[in-house]
Amino acid sequence: MDIVSDVALDLVEAQGTDDSPSLRKLDQMMLECAALDREINCFVESVEQTTARVRQEPPHAMFSLLNSVKDRFAELMDTDADIQRHSKVVAFRDNIRKSVAQVNQMAASNIEEELDEDIAVTQSQTNFTCPLTQLEMVNPVRNKKCQHYYDQEAALSMIKNKHNNKKKFRCPVVGCGNMDVKQSDLELDLVMKRRIQTHRRQSGNS
């Protein structure tokens, strides 16, 4: 699904629009992947639930394990699930919208070229620098609560470390009041990642 997203973002950068036959096909592929992902998750859940229940029953219950898994799987698949709301589908469409807006903004104005080179470099480094490592981010994640960015590996490592010490991880951005950053608050931002990669190529650091 991430590969489909990357291809779609490449198309947006090349075409500057989110309305093309190729993008519609990729959107359909995301829906198909989401449906398959849901099917896999339902199967895993049905196996886990059934085996947990069977452990509490007499040994002969193991003989009907397969049928029990099939029945539970059918039940889970019958539950109402809107594939359009699948997290990967939502993120895919959100990233496409962001990328289109970014491409159109860059095409409409030439602000970057009018900026003083030193200011532009400083601004880029500030935008792309992880507040935890003070290094340019590799896999930027956005905090959905405070909208700040961190490098994924550094943020997850810090959250785990704080959790092991029974402490909360506060957002490291100066002045931010977010005192409890959780892993569920973080989402990978593919648009930001591509901006960093473009910046790295242009600065000759790729």
C-alpha positions as CSV (number, residue, x, y, z in Angstrom):
1,M,0.0,0.0,0.0
2,D,2.9,2.3,0.7
3,I,4.3,1.6,-2.8
4,V,0.9,2.6,-4.3
5,S,1.1,5.9,-2.4
6,D,4.6,6.6,-3.6
7,V,3.5,6.0,-7.2
8,A,0.5,8.2,-6.8
9,L,2.6,11.1,-5.3
10,D,5.0,10.8,-8.3
11,L,2.0,11.2,-10.6
12,V,0.7,14.2,-8.7
13,E,4.1,15.9,-8.9
14,A,4.3,15.2,-12.7
15,Q,0.7,16.2,-13.5
16,G,-0.2,18.7,-10.8
17,T,-3.7,17.2,-10.4
18,D,-5.6,14.6,-8.4
19,D,-8.1,13.9,-11.2
20,S,-6.6,11.6,-13.8
21,P,-7.4,8.0,-15.0
22,S,-4.1,6.7,-13.5
23,L,-4.8,8.2,-10.1
24,R,-8.3,6.8,-10.1
25,K,-6.9,3.4,-10.8
26,L,-4.4,3.7,-8.0
27,D,-7.2,4.8,-5.7
28,Q,-9.1,1.7,-6.6
29,M,-6.0,-0.4,-5.9
30,M,-5.9,1.1,-2.4
31,L,-9.5,0.2,-1.8
32,E,-8.8,-3.4,-3.0
33,C,-5.7,-3.5,-0.7
34,A,-7.8,-2.2,2.2
35,A,-10.4,-4.9,1.6
36,L,-7.6,-7.6,1.6
37,D,-6.1,-6.1,4.7
38,R,-9.5,-6.2,6.5
39,E,-9.9,-9.9,5.4
40,I,-6.5,-10.8,6.8
41,N,-7.1,-9.0,10.1
42,C,-10.5,-10.7,10.4
43,F,-8.9,-14.1,9.9
44,V,-6.1,-13.5,12.4
45,E,-8.7,-12.2,14.9
46,S,-10.9,-15.2,14.4
47,V,-8.0,-17.6,15.0
48,E,-6.9,-15.8,18.1
49,Q,-10.4,-15.6,19.6
50,T,-11.3,-19.2,18.8
51,T,-8.0,-20.7,20.1
52,A,-8.4,-18.7,23.3
53,R,-11.9,-20.0,23.8
54,V,-11.0,-23.6,23.0
55,R,-8.2,-23.6,25.6
56,Q,-11.0,-23.3,28.2
57,E,-13.0,-26.2,26.8
58,P,-12.5,-30.0,26.9
59,P,-9.8,-31.5,24.7
60,H,-12.3,-32.8,22.2
61,A,-13.2,-29.3,21.3
62,M,-9.9,-29.1,19.3
63,F,-11.5,-31.4,16.7
64,S,-13.9,-28.6,15.7
65,L,-11.3,-25.8,15.8
66,L,-11.2,-25.4,12.1
67,N,-15.0,-25.1,11.7
68,S,-15.1,-22.7,14.7
69,V,-12.5,-20.5,13.1
70,K,-14.4,-20.5,9.8
71,D,-17.6,-19.6,11.6
72,R,-16.0,-16.8,13.6
73,F,-14.3,-15.5,10.4
74,A,-17.7,-15.4,8.6
75,E,-19.2,-13.5,11.6
76,L,-16.4,-10.9,11.6
77,M,-16.6,-10.4,7.8
78,D,-20.3,-9.9,8.0
79,T,-19.9,-6.9,10.3
80,D,-20.4,-3.6,8.6
81,A,-17.1,-2.1,7.6
82,D,-16.7,0.9,5.4
83,I,-13.5,0.4,3.4
84,Q,-13.5,4.0,2.5
85,R,-12.7,4.8,6.1
86,H,-9.7,2.4,6.3
87,S,-6.8,4.3,7.8
88,K,-4.5,3.6,4.8
89,V,-7.2,4.8,2.3
90,V,-7.8,7.9,4.4
91,A,-4.1,8.7,4.6
92,F,-3.6,8.0,0.9
93,R,-6.3,10.5,-0.1
94,D,-5.1,13.0,2.4
95,N,-1.5,12.8,1.1
96,I,-2.7,13.3,-2.4
97,R,-4.7,16.4,-1.5
98,K,-1.6,17.8,0.4
99,S,0.7,17.0,-2.5
100,V,-1.7,18.7,-5.1
101,A,-1.9,21.8,-2.9
102,Q,1.9,21.9,-2.6
103,V,2.5,21.5,-6.3
104,N,-0.1,24.1,-7.2
105,Q,1.3,26.5,-4.7
106,M,4.8,26.1,-6.1
107,A,3.5,26.6,-9.6
108,A,1.6,29.7,-8.7
109,S,4.4,31.6,-7.1
110,N,8.2,31.6,-7.1
111,I,8.6,32.5,-3.5
112,E,11.5,30.1,-2.9
113,E,13.6,31.8,-5.5
114,E,12.9,35.3,-4.2
115,L,14.0,34.4,-0.7
116,D,17.5,35.1,0.4
117,E,19.5,31.9,0.0
118,D,20.7,31.9,3.6
119,I,17.2,32.3,5.0
120,A,15.9,29.6,2.8
121,V,18.5,27.1,3.9
122,T,18.0,28.0,7.6
123,Q,14.2,27.6,7.2
124,S,14.6,24.2,5.4
125,Q,16.9,22.9,8.1
126,T,14.5,24.1,10.8
127,N,11.5,22.5,9.1
128,F,13.3,19.2,8.4
129,T,15.2,18.8,11.7
130,C,14.0,16.4,14.3
131,P,13.7,18.2,17.7
132,L,14.9,15.0,19.4
133,T,18.0,14.2,17.4
134,Q,18.7,17.7,15.9
135,L,19.4,15.9,12.7
136,E,17.4,15.9,9.4
137,M,14.5,13.5,9.6
138,V,14.5,10.3,7.6
139,N,11.0,9.1,8.3
140,P,9.0,12.1,9.6
141,V,5.9,11.4,11.7
142,R,3.4,14.1,12.5
143,N,1.8,14.4,16.0
144,K,-1.9,14.5,15.3
145,K,-2.5,16.4,18.6
146,C,0.1,19.3,18.4
147,Q,1.0,19.0,14.6
148,H,4.8,18.8,15.4
149,Y,7.1,16.5,13.5
150,Y,9.7,14.0,14.8
151,D,11.9,11.3,13.2
152,Q,9.9,8.1,13.6
153,E,12.7,6.0,15.0
154,A,13.8,8.6,17.6
155,A,10.2,9.3,18.7
156,L,9.2,5.6,19.1
157,S,12.5,4.9,21.0
158,M,11.8,7.8,23.4
159,I,8.2,6.8,23.9
160,K,9.3,3.2,24.7
161,N,12.0,4.4,27.1
162,K,9.6,6.7,29.0
163,H,7.0,3.9,29.2
164,N,9.5,1.5,30.6
165,N,10.3,4.1,33.3
166,K,6.5,4.7,33.9
167,K,6.8,8.2,32.7
168,K,5.1,10.3,30.0
169,F,6.8,11.6,26.9
170,R,6.2,15.3,26.4
171,C,6.6,17.0,23.0
172,P,10.2,18.2,22.8
173,V,9.3,21.3,20.7
174,V,9.9,24.4,22.8
175,G,6.7,26.0,24.0
176,C,4.5,23.0,23.2
177,G,2.0,22.1,25.9
178,N,1.5,18.5,24.8
179,M,2.6,16.6,27.9
180,D,1.7,13.1,26.9
181,V,2.8,11.9,23.4
182,K,1.6,8.4,22.6
183,Q,2.5,6.1,19.7
184,S,-1.1,6.2,18.5
185,D,-0.7,10.0,18.1
186,L,1.9,9.7,15.4
187,E,1.4,9.2,11.7
188,L,3.9,8.9,8.9
189,D,3.8,11.9,6.6
190,L,4.8,10.8,3.1
191,V,4.4,14.3,1.7
192,M,6.9,15.7,4.3
193,K,9.2,12.7,3.6
194,R,9.3,13.5,-0.1
195,R,10.0,17.2,0.6
196,I,13.0,16.2,2.7
197,Q,14.2,13.9,0.0
198,T,13.8,16.6,-2.6
199,H,15.7,19.1,-0.4
200,R,18.5,16.6,0.1
201,R,18.8,16.0,-3.6
202,Q,18.9,19.7,-4.4
203,S,21.5,20.4,-1.7
204,G,23.6,17.5,-3.0
205,N,23.4,15.4,0.1
206,S,21.6,12.4,-1.4
